[in-house]
Amino acid sequence: MGTVKKDILVGVLVALFATFGGIFLYLEYFSKFSFDDTLEMIKEGSLYGKVLALAAIPNLFVFFIFIKKKQDSRAKGVLLATIVIALTTLILKFF
């Protein structure tokens, strides 16, 4: 595997980790309700897309950190993962 492909994969994985971290932070610290209650409300209200979109915000910070460090291939991976998350959000909005 080439170094560019490896860096893109690292960027994708970091973006996914940041997104899951964003979901956890939202559910644990920003919701007024308990973790389980919040998950149940998301499920009942079909709010997956909205929560996923909010959770992807940390990707913005990760992207700019990689750009600032001149790690463009990793930034491409973050961008790729963010596009996939955006498409998933779009799909969830209509289903």
ZIHUMO-V450074 format. One record per helix or strand of 2 or more residues. SS is the DSSP state (A for helix, B for strand). FROM is the first residue (numbers start at 1). LEN is the number of residues. Records with the same first field share a line. If there is no record, write none. Layout:
SS = FROM-LEN, FROM-LEN
This chain:
A = 3-28, 35-11, 48-8, 58-11, 72-23
